[in-house]
C-alpha cells in the first residue's frame, strides 16, 4: 500500500539509530533528515542512545524497544553501528522497513566493535529480510572504516535496494537528500 499525504497519521514512524563514538543524532545528516521527514508528515524519533561509545547490543536493543517504541510500524534508519543494531533488531522483530547507512557484518578487527556484542552470533539474514517489507542501503567504496566488500555482502544477503557511491566516505555530511528521497519513493 502506498500512503497519501492525507493519511499522514498512519505513516510509519521513523526511528534514527546513530553510530558508536558518542556523536548522537544532533550530528551529521540526522538533523537534516529529521526536518525533511517531518515536512512529509512522519513522526520522527531522534534520541541519543545510551552507552554511545560502545553501542552494546544488550543496552541498545532494549532502548530501541522501550524508549523509542520500535514496532511493526517503524522504519529504522541506522548509521554505522546503528545500522548493525537495526539489522539485529529485525532478526527477531517485525518492522516496516529499514535504511542501512555504512553497514557492515564483521567486527572489522576493532576492539569496540567486538565488545558491542553484535558479532557474537551468526547473522540470520533470512529473518532480517522476512521481518520487514523493504531494506534500503547506502554505502561508499571509499569508506575509511571497512572494505567495500562488507556492505556489498550485506546487500547480497539481504537483497537490499543498494546505492553505492565512490566519494562519500562514512556519510558524515550535513545533508543526505538521497536517503530522504529513497524512503519517500517507497511510501508516496
Secondary structure, 3 states (H helix, E strand, C coil): CCCCHHHHHHCCEEEEECCCCCCCCCCCCHHHHHHHHHHCCCCEECCCCCCCCCCCHHHHHHHHHHCCCCCCCEEEEEECHHHHHHHHHHHHCCCCEEEEECCCCCCCCCHHHHHCCCCCCCCCHHHHHHCCCEEEEEEECCCCCCCHHHHHHHHHHHCCEEEEECCCCCCCCCCCHHHHHHHHHHHC
